[in-house]
Amino acid sequence: MTSSDSPEYLAQSKVTDLIVCYSIPIPLEILSTALRLWAQQQPWRGGLAFDDILMIWATIVSVGLCVSGLVYGPPYGMGRHIEALSGQEVETFMLGDYVFSHFYDFAIASTKLSVLALYYRLFPTQKFRFIVTLTAGFVFLWLATMEFVLGFQCRPIQKFWNSEIPGKCFDLVAFSYFTNITNLATDIWIFVLPLPIILRLQISRPKKIGLSFLFSVGLATCAVSAVRLSVVVSQGSSDFTWAGVPLGILSVWEPLGGILCANLPIIYKPLVTAFRRAAGLPSADQSGAGVHDSWYRLDNSSRSKGNARLVTYANGADGEMIRLEPVEADGILVERHVEQQVYYEVDHTAQK
């Protein structure tokens, strides 16, 4: 009896690890996007925008990715050695892998497009928007290419999950390397794209660093993509239901990282403000002299060509709305210094 036939070998299982790793992203993605929608409904925000709609779609697809992994993965052999599986289990697993791959492509592309739509809305400069549009076009092309190849990899398509039927499947190892490398390169490009603009803003260095961190924190997603690429390169084992576990886990955590990092710049400020209010603490922007900095976002999505005038609002120290003068919408305004002097007339007779 060989080691691959021994009961101990056949009993090995990573099913529990898979179920946990496929389940964790679901509540995190839903909660993160729900907080984004809540933040966008705050009085000083302009309501839902196109990038928010794209993020809702990306979240739905990413949850679908996790669900497809849970439904078709562990119940049909993922996390166990292929020698321990029946032919029917392997066929159903491969069908699930086909569905899983479609969800992955759309989840990755939708998250990228949501981030690009946010950039387009926040940074109104014509050159930057042109670069964002070109990048979005590349992401669309990447998605279309992935879906085309996945759809025509096997003829007939059923041969992808049923090796017994007549037909042919193409070996796409080199193509897989190419698509994963371009995916990683696009991640890096997207998340460093706004940094040159932020670094040129006329704001204090600490806030410049803070903004840079918020917009480039998605580089953590790039790290996940890089690890996933290294796993793709190492694939090739005939025991794919066992050896493919790391790739499956990274495939659901990569969209999760993108969603969390894309939502962070939107939810950070309202969330911190809400927590401080709930704890009875003064605003983080408030100083002892009644002077505070109000951070807010200009919504340039409705800006027409030319120097349109925007009426903007800031969040005061006690949460009140402060209407500011109209400003020319020819750039991004990220900071407004508001000085508020408050005088109290004390009735000394009431204290006697």
SERO-4910 file (N, C-alpha, C, O; in steps of 0.05 Angstrom, whole numbers):
BEGIN
 pado doro    nc1    nc2    nc3   cac1   cac2   cac3    cc1    cc2    cc3    oc1    oc2    oc3
  Met    A     17    -24      0      0      0      0     18     25      0     35     28     17
  Thr    A     13     43    -19     29     68    -20     18     88      0     -4     85     11
  Ser    A     34    108      5     25    129     24      0    143     16    -16    152     32
  Ser    A     -4    145    -11    -28    159    -21    -53    142    -18    -75    152    -22
  Asp    A    -50    116    -12    -73     99     -8    -79     94     21    -99     81     27
  Ser    A    -62    103     39    -65     97     67    -90    112     78    -96    134     69
  Pro    A   -103    100     98   -127    114    110   -120    141    121   -136    160    120
  Glu    A    -96    143    133    -88    169    145    -86    191    123    -94    213    127
  Tyr    A    -74    183    100    -72    202     78    -99    211     67   -104    234     64
  Leu    A   -116    191     63   -142    197     51   -160    212     71   -179    226     62
  Ala    A   -154    210     97   -171    224    117   -162    253    121   -176    268    135
  Gln    A   -139    260    110   -130    288    114   -151    308    102   -163    303     82
  Ser    A   -154    330    116   -175    349    108   -168    377    116   -158    383    138
  Lys    A   -174    396     98   -172    425    103   -199    438    100   -201    462     97
  Val    A   -220    422    102   -247    431     98   -255    453    118   -266    474    110
  Thr    A   -248    449    144   -255    469    164   -242    496    158   -254    517    161
  Asp    A   -216    495    151   -202    519    145   -215    534    121   -217    558    122
  Leu    A   -223    518    101   -236    530     78   -262    544     85   -267    567     77
  Ile    A   -278    530    100   -304    541    108   -301    567    123   -315    587    118
  Val    A   -282    568    142   -277    592    157   -267    615    139   -277    637    140
  Cys    A   -248    609    122   -236    629    104   -255    639     83   -253    662     74
  Tyr    A   -273    622     74   -293    630     55   -316    646     68   -330    662     55
  Ser    A   -320    642     94   -343    655    108   -336    683    119   -353    700    118
  Ile    A   -311    686    128   -304    712    141   -308    736    122   -318    756    132
  Pro    A   -301    735     97   -304    759     80   -333    768     77   -337    792     72
  Ile    A   -352    750     79   -380    758     74   -390    780     92   -398    801     82
  Pro    A   -389    777    119   -398    799    136   -381    824    134   -391    846    137
  Leu    A   -355    820    130   -337    844    128   -344    860    104   -344    885    105
  Glu    A   -349    847     81   -355    862     57   -382    876     60   -385    900     52
  Ile    A   -402    862     70   -428    874     73   -428    898     93   -439    919     87
  Leu    A   -414    894    116   -413    915    136   -398    939    125   -406    962    129
  Ser    A   -376    935    112   -360    957    101   -376    974     81   -375    998     82
  Thr    A   -389    960     63   -405    975     43   -429    988     55   -437   1010     47
  Ala    A   -442    975     75   -464    987     89   -456   1013    103   -470   1033    103
  Leu    A   -432   1013    115   -421   1037    128   -416   1059    107   -420   1082    113
  Arg    A   -407   1051     84   -403   1070     62   -429   1084     54   -430   1108     51
  Leu    A   -450   1068     51   -476   1079     44   -486   1097     66   -498   1119     61
  Trp    A   -482   1089     92   -489   1106    114   -474   1133    113   -486   1154    117
  Ala    A   -448   1131    108   -432   1155    107   -441   1174     85   -440   1198     88
  Gln    A   -449   1163     62   -457   1179     40   -484   1193     45   -491   1212     31
  Gln    A   -499   1184     64   -525   1196     71   -522   1218     92   -543   1229    100
  Gln    A   -498   1223    101   -495   1244    121   -501   1271    108   -497   1275     84
  Pro    A   -511   1291    124   -520   1316    113   -499   1331     96   -507   1344     76
  Trp    A   -474   1329    103   -453   1343     88   -443   1328     63   -426   1338     49
  Arg    A   -454   1305     58   -447   1289     35   -468   1293     13   -491   1302     19
  Gly    A   -462   1287    -11   -480   1292    -33   -498   1269    -40   -510   1269    -61
  Gly    A   -500   1248    -22   -516   1225    -29   -501   1205    -46   -477   1209    -51
  Leu    A   -514   1184    -54   -501   1163    -70   -492   1173    -97   -506   1188   -110
  Ala    A   -468   1164   -105   -457   1171   -131   -452   1145   -146   -457   1123   -136
  Phe    A   -442   1148   -171   -438   1125   -188   -418   1106   -176   -421   1081   -179
  Asp    A   -397   1116   -163   -377   1098   -151   -389   1082   -129   -381   1059   -124
  Asp    A   -409   1093   -114   -423   1078    -93   -439   1055   -105   -440   1033    -94
  Ile    A   -452   1061   -127   -468   1040   -141   -450   1017   -150   -457    994   -147
  Leu    A   -427   1024   -161   -408   1004   -169   -398    987   -146   -393    963   -148
  Met    A   -394   1001   -123   -385    986    -99   -407    967    -89   -400    945    -79
  Ile    A   -432    975    -91   -454    957    -83   -453    932   -101   -455    909    -91
  Trp    A   -449    936   -127   -447    914   -146   -423    896   -139   -425    872   -139
  Ala    A   -400    909   -134   -376    894   -128   -379    877   -103   -370    855   -101
  Thr    A   -394    888    -83   -399    873    -58   -417    849    -63   -412    828    -53
  Ile    A   -438    853    -80   -456    831    -86   -440    809   -100   -444    785    -93
  Val    A   -424    816   -119   -409    796   -134   -388    782   -116   -384    758   -118
  Ser    A   -375    797    -98   -356    785    -80   -368    766    -60   -357    745    -54
  Val    A   -392    774    -51   -407    755    -33   -414    730    -49   -413    708    -39
  Gly    A   -423    734    -74   -429    711    -91   -405    693    -95   -408    668    -97
  Leu    A   -381    705    -97   -356    690   -100   -352    672    -75   -346    648    -78
  Cys    A   -356    683    -52   -353    667    -27   -374    645    -25   -368    622    -18
  Val    A   -399    652    -32   -421    632    -31   -416    610    -50   -420    586    -43
  Ser    A   -407    616    -74   -402    594    -94   -379    576    -84   -380    552    -89
  Gly    A   -359    588    -71   -338    572    -59   -348    554    -37   -340    531    -35
  Leu    A   -366    564    -21   -378    548      1   -396    526     -9   -396    503      1
  Val    A   -411    532    -30   -430    512    -41   -417    490    -57   -424    467    -54
  Tyr    A   -397    498    -74   -385    478    -92   -358    468    -82   -347    449    -94
  Gly    A   -346    481    -62   -319    473    -53   -318    450    -34   -317    427    -42
  Pro    A   -319    456     -8   -317    435     13   -337    412     10   -329    389     14
  Pro    A   -362    417      3   -381    394      0   -373    374    -22   -382    351    -21
  Tyr    A   -357    383    -42   -351    366    -64   -321    361    -68   -312    357    -90
  Gly    A   -306    363    -46   -278    353    -47   -257    374    -43   -234    366    -39
  Met    A   -263    399    -45   -242    420    -40   -232    417    -11   -248    418      8
  Gly    A   -206    415     -8   -194    411     18   -189    382     25   -180    376     47
  Arg    A   -195    364      6   -188    335     10   -172    326    -14   -171    338    -35
  His    A   -158    303    -10   -143    292    -32   -161    281    -53   -182    269    -47
  Ile    A   -153    284    -78   -170    276   -100   -174    245   -101   -194    236   -111
  Glu    A   -155    230    -90   -158    201    -89   -181    193    -71   -191    170    -73
  Ala    A   -190    210    -53   -211    204    -35   -239    211    -46   -259    207    -32
  Leu    A   -240    221    -70   -265    231    -82   -276    213   -103   -261    198   -116
  Ser    A   -302    213   -106   -314    198   -128   -313    215   -154   -309    239   -153
  Gly    A   -318    202   -176   -319    216   -201   -340    238   -202   -336    259   -214
  Gln    A   -363    233   -190   -385    252   -190   -377    277   -173   -384    299   -180
  Glu    A   -363    272   -151   -354    294   -134   -335    312   -149   -336    337   -148
  Val    A   -316    300   -164   -297    315   -179   -310    331   -201   -304    355   -205
  Glu    A   -330    319   -214   -344    334   -236   -360    358   -225   -359    379   -236
  Thr    A   -373    354   -202   -388    376   -190   -369    398   -180   -375    422   -182
  Phe    A   -346    389   -169   -326    409   -160   -316    426   -184   -313    450   -181
  Met    A   -311    413   -207   -301    428   -230   -322    447   -241   -316    469   -250
  Leu    A   -347    439   -240   -369    457   -248   -369    481   -229   -372    504   -238
  Gly    A   -366    476   -203   -365    498   -184   -341    516   -189   -343    541   -185
  Asp    A   -318    505   -197   -294    520   -202   -299    539   -226   -289    561   -227
  Tyr    A   -314    529   -245   -321    546   -269   -338    570   -260   -333    592   -269
  Val    A   -358    565   -244   -375    587   -234   -359    606   -217   -361    630   -219
  Phe    A   -342    595   -199   -325    610   -181   -307    629   -197   -303    652   -190
  Ser    A   -296    619   -220   -278    636   -236   -292    660   -248   -281    682   -249
  His    A   -317    656   -257   -333    679   -267   -337    700   -245   -333    724   -250
  Phe    A   -345    691   -222   -349    710   -199   -323    725   -193   -324    749   -187
  Tyr    A   -301    711   -193   -275    723   -187   -269    746   -206   -261    768   -198
  Asp    A   -272    740   -232   -266    761   -253   -282    786   -248   -272    808   -249
  Phe    A   -308    783   -244   -326    806   -241   -321    820   -214   -323    845   -213
  Ala    A   -315    805   -193   -309    818   -167   -284    836   -168   -284    858   -159
  Ile    A   -263    825   -181   -238    840   -183   -242    865   -200   -234    887   -192
  Ala    A   -255    862   -223   -258    885   -241   -277    906   -229   -272    930   -232
  Ser    A   -299    897   -217   -318    916   -206   -306    933   -183   -311    957   -182
  Thr    A   -290    921   -167   -276    936   -145   -258    957   -157   -258    980   -148
  Lys    A   -242    950   -177   -224    969   -190   -240    992   -202   -232   1015   -199
  Leu    A   -262    986   -216   -277   1006   -229   -290   1025   -209   -293   1049   -215
  Ser    A   -298   1015   -186   -310   1032   -165   -289   1052   -155   -295   1075   -151
  Val    A   -264   1043   -151   -243   1061   -142   -238   1082   -163   -234   1105   -156
  Leu    A   -237   1074   -188   -231   1093   -210   -254   1113   -212   -249   1137   -217
  Ala    A   -279   1105   -209   -302   1123   -209   -300   1143   -187   -307   1167   -190
  Leu    A   -290   1134   -163   -286   1153   -141   -265   1173   -147   -269   1197   -142
  Tyr    A   -243   1164   -159   -222   1183   -167   -233   1204   -187   -227   1228   -185
  Tyr    A   -249   1194   -206   -260   1212   -226   -277   1234   -214   -277   1257   -223
  Arg    A   -291   1227   -193   -309   1246   -180   -294   1265   -161   -301   1289   -159
  Leu    A   -273   1255   -148   -259   1271   -129   -239   1291   -141   -235   1313   -132
  Phe    A   -226   1282   -163   -205   1298   -175   -214   1308   -202   -214   1293   -222
  Pro    A   -222   1334   -204   -235   1343   -229   -216   1353   -251   -225   1362   -271
  Thr    A   -190   1350   -247   -171   1359   -268   -174   1342   -293   -177   1318   -291
  Gln    A   -173   1356   -316   -178   1342   -341   -158   1320   -347   -165   1299   -356
  Lys    A   -132   1326   -343   -112   1306   -348   -115   1281   -331   -113   1259   -341
  Phe    A   -120   1285   -305   -123   1263   -287   -147   1246   -295   -146   1221   -295
  Arg    A   -169   1259   -302   -193   1244   -310   -189   1228   -335   -200   1207   -339
  Phe    A   -173   1239   -353   -166   1225   -378   -151   1199   -372   -156   1178   -383
  Ile    A   -132   1201   -353   -116   1178   -345   -134   1157   -332   -132   1133   -336
  Val    A   -152   1167   -315   -171   1149   -301   -189   1135   -321   -194   1111   -319
  Thr    A   -198   1149   -342   -215   1137   -362   -200   1116   -378   -211   1094   -384
  Leu    A   -175   1121   -385   -158   1101   -399   -154   1076   -381   -156   1054   -391
  Thr    A   -149   1081   -356   -146   1058   -338   -171   1041   -336   -170   1017   -336
  Ala    A   -194   1055   -334   -220   1040   -333   -224   1024   -359   -234   1002   -358
  Gly    A   -216   1036   -381   -218   1021   -407   -201    996   -407   -209    975   -417
  Phe    A   -177    998   -395   -160    974   -393   -172    953   -375   -171    929   -381
  Val    A   -185    961   -353   -198    942   -335   -221    928   -349   -224    904   -346
  Phe    A   -237    944   -365   -258    932   -380   -247    911   -400   -258    889   -404
  Leu    A   -225    918   -413   -212    900   -433   -202    875   -419   -205    853   -430
  Trp    A   -190    878   -395   -181    855   -380   -204    836   -373   -202    812   -376
  Leu    A   -226    848   -364   -249    832   -357   -261    817   -381   -267    794   -380
  Ala    A   -263    832   -403   -274    820   -428   -256    797   -438   -266    776   -447
  Thr    A   -230    801   -436   -211    780   -445   -213    756   -427   -214    733   -437
  Met    A   -214    760   -401   -217    737   -382   -242    721   -387   -242    697   -388
  Glu    A   -265    736   -391   -290    722   -396   -291    708   -423   -302    686   -425
  Phe    A   -279    720   -443   -278    707   -469   -262    681   -468   -270    660   -478
  Val    A   -238    682   -456   -221    659   -454   -234    637   -437   -233    614   -444
  Leu    A   -246    645   -415   -260    626   -398   -283    613   -412   -288    589   -409
  Gly    A   -297    629   -428   -320    618   -443   -313    599   -465   -328    581   -472
  Phe    A   -289    603   -477   -281    587   -501   -257    569   -495   -245    559   -514
  Gln    A   -250    566   -470   -227    549   -463   -232    520   -471   -214    507   -480
  Cys    A   -256    511   -468   -263    483   -475   -286    483   -495   -305    499   -493
  Arg    A   -284    465   -514   -306    461   -534   -313    432   -534   -296    416   -542
  Pro    A   -338    425   -527   -359    442   -516   -351    451   -487   -333    440   -475
  Ile    A   -366    471   -478   -359    483   -452   -362    463   -429   -349    465   -409
  Gln    A   -380    442   -433   -384    422   -412   -359    406   -406   -357    394   -385
  Lys    A   -341    405   -425   -316    390   -421   -299    402   -399   -281    388   -388
  Phe    A   -304    427   -391   -289    439   -370   -292    423   -344   -273    420   -328
  Trp    A   -317    414   -339   -322    399   -314   -327    369   -319   -329    354   -299
  Asn    A   -330    361   -344   -335    332   -349   -315    323   -370   -319    327   -394
  Ser    A   -294    310   -361   -272    302   -378   -279    278   -395   -264    271   -414
  Glu    A   -302    265   -390   -310    241   -404   -322    247   -432   -321    230   -449
  Ile    A   -333    271   -435   -346    276   -461   -326    284   -482   -305    295   -475
  Pro    A   -331    279   -508   -313    286   -529   -309    316   -531   -328    331   -526
  Gly    A   -286    325   -537   -280    353   -540   -251    360   -535   -234    342   -533
  Lys    A   -246    385   -532   -218    394   -528   -217    418   -510   -235    436   -511
  Cys    A   -197    419   -492   -192    443   -475   -164    452   -480   -145    436   -483
  Phe    A   -160    478   -482   -134    490   -487   -118    493   -461   -130    499   -440
  Asp    A    -92    489   -462    -75    493   -439    -68    523   -438    -54    533   -456
  Leu    A    -76    536   -418    -74    565   -416    -55    574   -393    -61    594   -380
  Val    A    -35    559   -388    -17    565   -366     -3    592   -370     -3    609   -352
  Ala    A      8    597   -394     21    622   -400      1    645   -398      8    667   -388
  Phe    A    -23    641   -408    -43    662   -407    -51    668   -378    -55    691   -371
  Ser    A    -52    648   -362    -58    652   -333    -37    669   -320    -43    686   -303
  Tyr    A    -11    664   -326     10    680   -315      7    710   -324      9    728   -308
  Phe    A      1    713   -350     -2    740   -360    -24    756   -347    -21    779   -339
  Thr    A    -48    743   -344    -71    757   -332    -66    764   -303    -75    785   -293
  Asn    A    -53    746   -289    -48    751   -260    -27    773   -257    -28    789   -238
  Ile    A     -7    774   -274     13    795   -273      1    822   -279      6    842   -265
  Thr    A    -16    823   -300    -29    848   -307    -49    857   -285    -52    881   -280
  Asn    A    -61    838   -272    -79    844   -249    -63    857   -227    -72    878   -216
  Leu    A    -40    847   -220    -23    858   -199    -13    886   -207    -14    905   -191
  Ala    A     -5    889   -232      6    914   -242    -16    936   -241    -11    959   -234
  Thr    A    -41    928   -248    -63    947   -248    -70    955   -219    -76    979   -214
  Asp    A    -69    937   -200    -73    943   -172    -54    965   -163    -61    985   -150
  Ile    A    -28    960   -168     -8    980   -160    -12   1007   -173    -11   1027   -160
  Trp    A    -18   1007   -199    -22   1032   -213    -46   1047   -202    -44   1071   -198
  Ile    A    -68   1034   -197    -93   1047   -187    -88   1059   -160    -97   1082   -155
  Phe    A    -76   1045   -142    -74   1055   -115    -52   1075   -110    -51   1088    -89
  Val    A    -34   1079   -129    -14   1101   -127    -22   1124   -145     -8   1145   -144
  Leu    A    -42   1121   -161    -50   1141   -181    -55   1169   -169    -45   1189   -180
  Pro    A    -69   1172   -147    -75   1199   -136    -52   1211   -120    -54   1235   -113
  Leu    A    -32   1196   -114    -11   1206    -96      3   1232   -106      7   1250    -90
  Pro    A     10   1234   -132     23   1259   -141      5   1283   -137     16   1305   -130
  Ile    A    -21   1281   -141    -39   1304   -136    -40   1311   -107    -39   1334    -99
  Ile    A    -43   1290    -90    -44   1295    -61    -19   1309    -51    -20   1327    -34
  Leu    A      4   1300    -60     29   1311    -51     33   1340    -60     50   1354    -48
  Arg    A     19   1349    -80     21   1377    -89      1   1395    -76      1   1419    -80
  Leu    A    -17   1384    -60    -37   1401    -46    -25   1419    -26     -5   1412    -13
  Gln    A    -36   1443    -23    -27   1463     -4    -39   1458     23    -56   1473     33
  Ile    A    -31   1436     36    -41   1429     63    -17   1422     80      5   1418     70
  Ser    A    -22   1419    105      0   1412    124     11   1384    118     -4   1367    107
  Arg    A     36   1380    125     48   1355    119     34   1331    133     31   1310    120
  Pro    A     27   1333    159     13   1311    172    -13   1303    157    -18   1279    154
  Lys    A    -28   1323    148    -53   1316    134    -48   1306    106    -63   1289     95
  Lys    A    -26   1315     94    -18   1305     68    -10   1275     71    -17   1259     54
  Ile    A      4   1269     92     11   1241     97    -13   1224    103    -16   1201     93
  Gly    A    -32   1236    118    -57   1222    124    -73   1216    100    -83   1193     97
  Leu    A    -76   1235     82    -91   1231     57    -77   1210     40    -90   1193     28
  Ser    A    -50   1212     38    -35   1193     22    -39   1164     33    -42   1145     17
  Phe    A    -40   1162     59    -44   1135     71    -71   1125     65    -74   1101     57
  Leu    A    -92   1142     67   -119   1133     62   -122   1123     33   -136   1103     28
  Phe    A   -110   1137     14   -114   1130    -14    -95   1108    -23   -100   1096    -44
  Ser    A    -74   1103     -9    -55   1082    -18    -55   1058      0    -39   1039     -4
  Val    A    -74   1057     19    -75   1034     37    -83   1009     21    -78    987     30
  Gly    A    -94   1013     -3   -100    990    -20    -76    975    -29    -78    954    -42
  Leu    A    -52    986    -24    -28    970    -31    -27    944    -16    -13    925    -24
  Ala    A    -42    942      7    -44    916     20    -57    896      2    -51    872      3
  Thr    A    -77    905    -14    -89    887    -34    -69    878    -54    -70    855    -63
  Cys    A    -50    896    -61    -29    888    -80    -12    865    -69     -3    848    -83
  Ala    A     -8    866    -42      7    844    -30     -7    818    -32      5    797    -38
  Val    A    -34    818    -29    -50    794    -32    -48    784    -61    -45    760    -66
  Ser    A    -50    803    -80    -48    796   -108    -21    783   -115    -19    765   -130
  Ala    A      0    795   -102     27    784   -107     30    756    -96     42    738   -109
  Val    A     19    751    -72     20    724    -61      4    705    -78     13    682    -83
  Arg    A    -19    714    -87    -36    697   -105    -21    690   -130    -23    667   -140
  Leu    A     -7    709   -142      9    704   -166     30    683   -161     34    665   -178
  Ser    A     43    684   -138     64    664   -132     52    637   -129     64    617   -137
  Val    A     27    636   -119     13    610   -116      5    599   -143      7    575   -148
  Val    A     -4    617   -161    -12    609   -188     12    597   -203     10    576   -216
  Val    A     35    609   -200     60    599   -213     67    572   -203     78    555   -218
  Ser    A     61    566   -177     69    540   -165     48    518   -170     53    495   -162
  Gln    A     26    525   -183      5    505   -187     14    485   -208     33    490   -223
  Gly    A      0    463   -210      6    442   -229      4    414   -218      8    395   -233
  Ser    A     -3    412   -193     -6    386   -181    -31    372   -191    -51    385   -195
  Ser    A    -29    346   -195    -53    331   -203    -73    328   -180    -97    323   -184
  Asp    A    -64    333   -155    -81    332   -132    -92    360   -127    -87    373   -106
  Phe    A   -107    371   -147   -114    399   -147   -135    406   -126   -136    429   -117
  Thr    A   -151    387   -117   -170    394    -96   -157    398    -69   -168    411    -51
  Trp    A   -132    388    -66   -117    392    -42    -97    415    -45    -95    433    -28
  Ala    A    -82    414    -67    -61    435    -71    -73    462    -78    -60    483    -75
  Gly    A    -98    463    -87   -110    488    -95   -123    504    -72   -135    525    -77
  Val    A   -121    494    -48   -133    508    -25   -122    536    -21   -138    555    -18
  Pro    A    -96    540    -20    -86    568    -17    -96    587    -39   -102    610    -33
  Leu    A    -97    577    -64   -106    594    -85   -136    602    -82   -144    624    -87
  Gly    A   -152    582    -73   -180    588    -68   -184    609    -46   -201    626    -49
  Ile    A   -169    606    -25   -172    625     -2   -163    653    -11   -177    673     -5
  Leu    A   -140    655    -25   -131    681    -34   -150    694    -54   -152    718    -55
  Ser    A   -164    677    -69   -182    688    -89   -206    702    -77   -218    720    -90
  Val    A   -215    694    -53   -237    708    -40   -227    731    -22   -242    750    -18
  Trp    A   -203    729    -13   -192    751      4   -182    774    -13   -181    797     -2
  Glu    A   -175    770    -37   -165    792    -54   -188    813    -59   -183    836    -55
  Pro    A   -212    805    -68   -234    824    -70   -241    837    -43   -247    861    -42
  Leu    A   -239    822    -21   -245    833      5   -226    856     11   -235    878     20
  Gly    A   -200    852      6   -181    873     11   -187    898     -6   -184    920      4
  Gly    A   -194    894    -31   -201    916    -48   -225    932    -39   -225    956    -39
  Ile    A   -245    918    -30   -270    931    -20   -264    947      5   -273    970      8
  Leu    A   -250    935     24   -244    949     49   -227    974     44   -233    995     56
  Cys    A   -208    971     27   -190    994     22   -204   1016      5   -198   1039      9
  Ala    A   -223   1008    -12   -238   1028    -28   -258   1042    -10   -264   1066    -16
  Asn    A   -268   1029     10   -288   1042     27   -276   1059     49   -289   1077     59
  Leu    A   -251   1053     56   -239   1067     79   -238   1098     76   -245   1112     95
  Pro    A   -230   1109     53   -230   1138     50   -258   1151     53   -260   1174     61
  Ile    A   -279   1135     48   -306   1146     50   -316   1145     79   -329   1163     88
  Ile    A   -311   1123     93   -324   1119    119   -307   1128    142   -317   1130    165
  Tyr    A   -281   1134    138   -263   1139    160   -273   1163    177   -277   1161    201
  Lys    A   -276   1186    164   -283   1210    179   -310   1209    192   -312   1214    216
  Pro    A   -332   1201    178   -358   1199    192   -358   1178    214   -371   1182    235
  Leu    A   -343   1157    211   -342   1136    231   -328   1146    256   -337   1141    279
  Val    A   -305   1159    253   -291   1170    276   -308   1191    290   -309   1191    315
  Thr    A   -321   1208    275   -338   1228    287   -361   1216    303   -367   1225    325
  Ala    A   -373   1195    292   -395   1181    305   -386   1168    331   -400   1169    351
  Phe    A   -363   1155    330   -352   1142    354   -346   1163    376   -352   1158    400
  Arg    A   -334   1185    369   -328   1205    388   -353   1218    400   -354   1223    424
  Arg    A   -373   1221    384   -398   1232    394   -411   1212    413   -421   1220    435
  Ala    A   -411   1187    406   -423   1166    423   -409   1164    450   -421   1158    470
  Ala    A   -382   1169    450   -367   1168    474   -367   1194    490   -355   1196    511
  Gly    A   -381   1214    479   -382   1240    493   -357   1256    491   -352   1273    508
  Leu    A   -339   1250    472   -314   1264    469   -317   1288    450   -335   1287    433
  Pro    A   -301   1308    453   -302   1331    434   -293   1322    407   -279   1302    404
  Ser    A   -300   1338    387   -292   1332    360   -261   1331    358   -247   1346    371
  Ala    A   -252   1312    341   -223   1310    338   -211   1335    325   -187   1339    328
  Asp    A   -228   1351    312   -218   1375    299   -219   1399    317   -209   1421    310
  Gln    A   -230   1396    341   -235   1419    358   -211   1425    376   -198   1406    386
  Ser    A   -204   1450    379   -182   1458    396   -194   1472    420   -217   1479    421
  Gly    A   -177   1477    440   -186   1490    464   -196   1518    460   -212   1528    475
  Ala    A   -186   1532    439   -194   1560    434   -218   1562    416   -225   1585    408
  Gly    A   -230   1541    410   -254   1542    393   -246   1543    363   -263   1550    347
  Val    A   -222   1536    357   -213   1535    329   -210   1506    321   -198   1490    335
  His    A   -221   1500    297   -219   1472    288   -217   1471    258   -224   1490    244
  Asp    A   -206   1449    248   -205   1444    220   -228   1426    212   -232   1405    225
  Ser    A   -243   1433    192   -265   1416    182   -257   1402    157   -250   1415    137
  Trp    A   -257   1376    157   -250   1360    133   -276   1351    120   -295   1342    133
  Tyr    A   -277   1354     94   -300   1345     79   -292   1340     50   -269   1345     43
  Arg    A   -310   1330     34   -304   1323      7   -321   1340    -12   -345   1342     -8
  Leu    A   -308   1351    -32   -323   1365    -53   -334   1345    -73   -320   1328    -83
  Asp    A   -360   1347    -79   -372   1330    -99   -372   1344   -126   -387   1363   -130
  Asn    A   -353   1336   -143   -351   1350   -169   -364   1335   -191   -360   1342   -215
  Ser    A   -381   1315   -185   -393   1299   -206   -412   1314   -223   -415   1308   -247
  Ser    A   -424   1336   -212   -443   1351   -228   -431   1376   -240   -445   1393   -250
  Arg    A   -405   1379   -238   -392   1403   -247   -392   1405   -278   -384   1386   -291
  Ser    A   -401   1427   -288   -401   1430   -317   -374   1441   -325   -357   1446   -309
  Lys    A   -370   1443   -352   -344   1453   -362   -341   1482   -354   -360   1497   -351
  Gly    A   -316   1490   -350   -310   1517   -342   -307   1518   -312   -305   1498   -298
  Asn    A   -308   1542   -302   -304   1546   -273   -331   1547   -259   -341   1569   -253
  Ala    A   -344   1525   -255   -369   1524   -241   -366   1532   -212   -344   1528   -200
  Arg    A   -387   1543   -201   -386   1552   -173   -401   1531   -156   -424   1524   -162
  Leu    A   -389   1523   -134   -400   1503   -117   -405   1515    -89   -387   1529    -78
  Val    A   -428   1511    -78   -434   1518    -50   -426   1494    -33   -437   1473    -37
  Thr    A   -409   1498    -14   -398   1476      2   -406   1479     31   -413   1501     40
  Tyr    A   -406   1456     45   -413   1456     73   -391   1441     88   -378   1423     77
  Ala    A   -386   1450    113   -367   1437    130   -381   1427    155   -403   1437    162
  Asn    A   -369   1408    168   -380   1398    193   -367   1413    216   -343   1412    220
  Gly    A   -384   1426    232   -373   1442    254   -365   1424    278   -368   1400    277
  Ala    A   -354   1437    298   -343   1422    321   -365   1407    335   -359   1385    346
  Asp    A   -389   1417    336   -411   1404    350   -429   1389    331   -452   1382    338
  Gly    A   -420   1385    307   -437   1371    287   -455   1388    271   -470   1378    254
  Glu    A   -455   1416    277   -474   1433    262   -463   1437    234   -439   1435    229
  Met    A   -481   1444    215   -473   1449    188   -464   1478    186   -478   1496    195
  Ile    A   -442   1483    173   -431   1510    169   -431   1515    139   -416   1501    125
  Arg    A   -446   1534    130   -447   1540    101   -423   1558     94   -420   1579    107
  Leu    A   -407   1550     75   -384   1565     67   -391   1580     41   -410   1574     27
  Glu    A   -374   1599     34   -379   1615     10   -374   1597    -14   -360   1578    -13
  Pro    A   -387   1605    -37   -382   1589    -62   -353   1590    -69   -340   1611    -65
  Val    A   -343   1568    -81   -315   1567    -89   -314   1558   -118   -332   1545   -128
  Glu    A   -292   1566   -131   -288   1558   -159   -280   1529   -159   -261   1521   -146
  Ala    A   -293   1512   -175   -288   1484   -176   -267   1477   -197   -273   1463   -216
  Asp    A   -243   1487   -193   -222   1481   -211   -200   1463   -199   -178   1462   -209
  Gly    A   -206   1450   -177   -187   1433   -163   -201   1418   -142   -226   1418   -140
  Ile    A   -187   1404   -125   -199   1389   -103   -192   1404    -77   -169   1411    -71
  Leu    A   -213   1410    -62   -210   1424    -36   -213   1403    -14   -234   1391    -12
  Val    A   -193   1400      2   -194   1379     22   -194   1390     50   -198   1374     69
  Glu    A   -190   1416     54   -188   1426     81   -199   1455     81   -194   1470     63
  Arg    A   -212   1461    102   -222   1488    107   -217   1494    136   -226   1479    153
  His    A   -204   1516    142   -199   1524    169   -221   1543    178   -226   1564    166
  Val    A   -235   1535    199   -258   1550    209   -252   1560    237   -245   1543    255
  Glu    A   -254   1585    242   -249   1596    269   -276   1605    280   -289   1622    268
  Gln    A   -282   1595    303   -308   1601    314   -304   1611    343   -295   1596    360
  Gln    A   -311   1636    347   -309   1648    374   -337   1647    387   -356   1656    376
  Val    A   -339   1635    411   -364   1632    425   -362   1648    451   -343   1644    467
  Tyr    A   -381   1666    456   -381   1682    481   -406   1675    497   -428   1672    486
  Tyr    A   -402   1671    522   -424   1665    541   -427   1688    561   -408   1697    572
  Glu    A   -452   1697    564   -458   1717    584   -468   1703    609   -489   1690    609
  Val    A   -453   1705    630   -459   1691    655   -476   1708    673   -468   1731    679
  Asp    A   -498   1698    683   -514   1712    702   -504   1705    730   -510   1684    741
  His    A   -489   1724    742   -477   1719    768   -497   1718    790   -493   1706    811
  Thr    A   -520   1732    786   -540   1732    807   -553   1705    811   -562   1698    832
  Ala    A   -553   1689    789   -565   1663    790   -549   1643    807   -558   1623    816
  Gln    A   -523   1651    811   -506   1633    826   -506   1638    856   -495   1623    872
  Lys    A   -520   1661    864   -521   1667    893   -542   1651    907   -546   1654    931
***
